[in-house]
């Protein structure tokens, strides 16, 4: 039997690749203050939000205080952490739930402000940061306009969708203008976790399973499958979605999802589940990219590379939610050759985000 967590080797001092971390979180103080106000006065009632940010926003523990400090900076402190970890560049996006815990119009105004601030932070350190545009998914019309502004005016490299918005998933066609805009702009949408929606969270809460330990994967994997089954990718076949955390477990369910959806869709058992133009398997390989965020362990990363493709797997750390500088050494040591490591750490991110 091997050790479950073998010692992490030191990272390579001068590897033949740059390390680009593709899922790194940021939150402007303006939104953090609104989070704290919503917790204090009870105007934000979502139980998942209150569980997550009730700790990270208000706890006086060292972990929470360090997280709060790190997540609100786009300057020297963040760069110092990157240097200490061997990270050359971050793809920065508004942390979950971003603006999506507010009403649609308020969220749109906050998204515009956050995107402007992110663009300013990038401009101050263009060799260290690129970013993804936030938007208000339920503000139909404005969401796609803000994504377009972020990409064409601010130089952002895609969009960040922090999964469900006030319990609403975007498989409903009324929200598909956002995906149409992303396809037309030729930029990806990063489907990032949120805590489980109020409809599904109760069994997770009392055992502490609502966030990254399990709830995030269940919630975000559900959203991704809803998008596939809805026919979204038949309408927009060039659309690209990015999933973190080695795909929220979906690559491991690839065969069963494909087999069962094929049978279910052919029977007419569910009125809202129609046959698709391609197999579910195909969408999960052709329309999704995957990152290693939060998974500093080679076996699941190499599994995704094997079944999905070397060109579909990107490195990410998940800073500062899971800040583990030593993981870089463990992943430098993956047995995939220098070419494979360069694809994983650098080339795939450069291609996807046009860096």
C-alpha positions, 0 to 999 in steps of 0.5 A: 500500500502506498501512502495516501499523501506521499511527500510533496517534492520541491518544485522545479527551480527553472522548468521549461514552462511558465505556470499559469493558474486558471481559477484564482479568486478575487473580491473587491472590498465593495462587495465584501462589505455588502456581504458582511452587511447582508449577513448582519441585517439578514437581507441575504437569506441564502443558507449556503451563502450564510454558511460559507461567508458567515465563516470566511467573512466574520470569523476571527480565526487566523484562517478566515482573517488570512483568507479575507486579506488575500482575496481582496488584494490584486497587488503586491501581497497577491504577487508575493504569494504567487512568487512564493508558490512558483506561479507566473500568472493568474487568471483572476475571477470574481469569487463565488457567489460574486454578484449573483446573490443580489437582485439582477439590477443591483448585480449588474451595477456591481459587475460593471464596477468589479470588471472596471476594478479588475481591468485596472488591477490587470493593467498595473501588472499585465505580465502577472494577471489576466481576468474573466468578466462578471455579469448578472445572469438573470439580467437578460440583455445586460448580462451579454452586454457586460460580457461583451464590454468586458471582453472587447473594451476591458480586455478580459478573456471570458466570463465567470458564472458562479453557477446558480443565481438565487436558485436559478440555473441557466438551462432555461432558454430565456438566458441563452443570450449570454451563451450566444454572446460567448460563442460569438466572442469566442471566449469561454465561460468558467462555470464555477461552484456556488454552495448548493441552492436552497432547494438542495442544501439541507442534507449537506449543512449539518455535517459540513458538506455544503461547500468544497468538501462535496456540495460544490461538486454536486451543485456545479456538476448538476448545473453542467449536466442541466446545460448539456441535457437542455440542448444548449450545445446543439444550439451553440456547438462552438461554446466552451465551458470550463469546469474546475476541481477535475471536472466536479467528478463528471469525467469519472461518471462519463460512461454512466452519464452517456449510457443512461442519458441515451436510454432516458432520452429515447424513451420519452420518460421525461418531457423535458429530456429530448434526444440530442444531436451527439452523445452526452460523452461528446459534449463533455469532451468537446465543449468543456475544459477542465482545471485542477483547482483544489486538487494538488494530487496527480492521479485524478489529474492524469485520469482526466488527461487520459479520458478527456485529453491532454489538451483539455486539462489546465492547471489551477490552484484555487487561490486563496480558497485552497492556498497550498504552495507545495502542490506545485512541486507535486504536479511538476513531478507528474509522469507526463513528460516535459511536453505534457507538463508544458501543456498542463501548466502553460500552453492550454491556458494560453490557447483557451484564454488567448494569452 
